[in-house]
Amino acid sequence: MILHEAIIKVLQQAGRSMTTREIADVLNKNKWYEKKDKS
């Protein structure tokens, strides 16, 4: 999944606006996005 798709998924599931920190926390928790260099 590309980053933009993952962000959309997070926001749709939350049903509300979120801070970038909140979005990043959800992405990391669910492992929906990982950079190609794995960092």
MOQUI-V356662 format. One record per residue. N is the residue number from 1. SS is DSSP state (A for helix, B for strand, O for the rest). BURIAL is 1 if it has 9 or more other ideal C-beta (glycine too) atoms within 8 Angstrom, else 0. Layout:
# MOQUI-V356662
n->[N N]
ss->[SS SS]
burial->[BURIAL BURIAL]
This chain:
# MOQUI-V356662
n->[1 2 3 4 5 6 7 8 9 10 11 12 13 14 15 16 17 18 19 20 21 22 23 24 25 26 27 28 29 30 31 32 33 34 35 36 37 38 39]
ss->[O O A A A A A A A A A A A A O O O O O A A A A A A A A A A A O O O O O O O O O]
burial->[0 0 0 0 0 1 1 0 1 1 1 0 0 1 0 0 0 1 0 0 0 1 1 0 0 1 1 0 0 0 0 1 1 0 0 0 0 0 0]
